[in-house]
Amino acid sequence: MNQATAPLLPTVTAIEAQLRVDLQPTELQVIDESGDHAGHVGANAEGFGTHFRVRIASELFKGKSRVSRHRLVYDSLQNFIDQGLHALAIEIIDRP
């Protein structure tokens, strides 16, 4: 696949922007851990854009199960998953 036809890989900035629009987080940290997964399934030669960690708190999570909270994050990022985001670690931050 050449550069002209390669899909755009997700970036921290783009993921943060999407989560802010969809989930209105009160806390948010997105970390690209792709470089730590070189040689693993789903990793790419570029070393970015495939493996992310999201730490997030949102009022929209209140009263929802862990599975429902994670589903909200996955649904928000589905477009990025379609673009090559291979692995997503989600850490829900619960604040009293």
C-alpha positions in Angstrom: 0.0 0.0 0.0 1.5 3.3 -1.0 1.3 6.6 1.0 -1.4 7.9 -1.3 -3.7 5.0 -0.6 -2.8 4.3 3.0 -5.5 5.1 5.5 -4.9 7.9 7.9 -3.9 6.5 11.3 -5.6 7.8 14.4 -3.7 10.4 16.5 -3.9 11.4 20.1 -5.2 14.8 19.1 -8.0 13.4 16.9 -9.1 10.8 19.5 -9.1 13.4 22.3 -11.2 15.8 20.1 -13.8 13.0 19.3 -14.1 12.0 22.9 -14.5 15.6 24.0 -17.4 16.1 21.6 -19.2 12.8 22.3 -18.6 12.2 26.0 -17.8 15.7 27.4 -15.2 14.3 29.8 -14.3 16.0 33.0 -10.9 14.3 32.9 -9.2 12.9 29.8 -5.8 11.5 28.9 -5.1 9.7 25.7 -1.7 7.9 25.3 -0.4 6.4 22.1 1.3 3.2 23.2 1.9 1.9 19.7 5.7 2.1 20.0 5.6 -0.3 22.9 3.9 -2.9 20.7 6.4 -3.1 17.8 6.4 -6.6 16.3 3.0 -7.4 17.9 -0.2 -8.2 16.0 -1.8 -5.1 14.8 1.3 -2.9 15.1 2.7 -1.1 12.1 6.1 0.0 11.0 5.4 3.6 11.8 5.2 3.0 15.6 2.1 5.1 16.1 -1.6 5.1 15.6 -2.5 1.5 16.5 -2.5 1.0 20.3 -4.0 3.6 22.6 -4.8 4.0 26.3 -7.7 6.2 27.3 -8.2 7.5 30.9 -11.5 9.2 31.1 -14.1 10.5 33.5 -17.5 11.8 32.4 -20.8 12.6 33.9 -22.4 10.5 31.1 -21.0 7.4 32.9 -23.0 7.9 36.1 -25.3 5.0 36.8 -24.0 2.9 33.9 -22.3 -0.5 34.2 -18.6 -0.9 33.3 -19.6 -2.6 30.1 -21.9 0.3 29.2 -19.2 2.9 29.9 -16.7 1.1 27.7 -19.3 0.7 25.0 -19.8 4.5 25.0 -16.0 5.0 24.5 -15.9 2.3 21.7 -18.9 3.8 20.0 -17.3 7.2 20.1 -14.1 5.9 18.5 -15.6 3.5 16.0 -14.4 5.6 13.1 -10.8 5.4 14.3 -11.1 1.6 14.8 -12.2 1.4 11.2 -9.0 3.5 10.3 -6.6 1.1 12.0 -6.8 1.6 15.7 -6.1 -2.0 16.7 -6.0 -2.0 20.5 -7.7 0.3 23.0 -7.2 0.1 26.8 -9.9 2.0 28.7 -9.5 3.2 32.2 -12.7 4.8 33.6 -11.9 7.3 36.3 -14.6 7.3 39.0 -14.8 10.6 41.0 -17.1 11.0 43.9 
